Amino acid sequence: MTKTEATTREVAHEITVSAPADAVYRLIAEVENWPRIFPPTIHVDHLEKGEREERIRIWATANGTAKSWTSRRTLDPGNRRITFRQEVSAPRSPRWAAPG
């Protein structure tokens, strides 16, 4: 495979919870919740947000290092399904600024 060829990987995560399906979907669909419910997640920003599609930047730790990447998501609340496609992977640490 050359450096320009893309590799597609499919990953599925599964967990059993004692909660109504609509509440669980809403919790996962609202990325603002992720730092509380997905411990590796540091922060998530919306870059684009439509009714059913959005583009987000995620900052999370992996192997003790902060990383960020951009993903597109398609939301399907009727079927309680969210599909992701990672766009850009950035192996650098996120940059923070606090103007003073």
N, C-alpha and C positions, 0 to 999 in steps of 0.2 A: 504494500500500500504506500502511495506517495504522500507527502506532507499535505497536499491539497485535497486529498480524498477525505470525506467526512465519515465518521463512524456513528452508527445509530445504536443506542442501547435503550432497552426498555426496563423500567424498574417499577415494581409494585410494592406498596407498603400496606400492611393490614394490621388492625388492632381491634379488639372487641371491647366495647364500652357499654355502660348501662345508662343510656341517654336517648332521647328521641332523635331519629335520623335527621330531621330538619335542623335541630339545634347543633348537631355535630357538623353538618354541612356548612352552616352559617359560621361556626367557629373556624373552620378551615378556610372558607372562602374569604373571610376578612383577614387579610395578611397582617393587619395591625396586631392581631393576636399571636402571631408566630413566636415572637421572643418569649412569651409566657408559656406556650405549649410545646414548642420544639426547642429544647435547650441549646443546640448548637447555633440557633439563629440569634444574631446580634441586633439586626435592624432590617426593615424592608421598606422600600420607597416605591410608590406608583410613578412610573414614567409616562404611561398612557393608561387611561381608564375609560372603557366603554361599558355599555350595559352587559354585554356577554363576553367581551374580550378585553384583556389588559396586558400591559407590559410592565414588569417589575424588576427592580434591582434588589438582590438579596446579599446581605453581609452575614457570614456565619464562620464558625471555627471548624477547621478540619485538621486533624493531627496537630492540634495546639497552635495553629496559625490562622489568622483572620484572612478570609478570602471573600471575593465578591463575584457575582455573575448576574447576567440579565436573562430573564425568562419571559416567555409569552404564555398566557393562560387563557383557556376557553372555559367559561363557566356555564354549566347546564343545571340550574337549580331544579328543574322539573324531574330530572333523572338523578339528582344529587351526585353529579359527576363533574370533576375538574380535570382537564388535561393540561399538561405542561410541555413546553418545548424550550430547552435551554438555547439561548442565542449566542451569548458571548461569555467566555470564561476569562476571568482576570485573576491570575495567581498573585496579585499584589495585595498589600494591606489597604483597607479603606483609609481615606484621609478625612480628618475631622478638623474643623476650624471654629474658633470661638472669638469673633471680633470683639475687641475691647476698647 
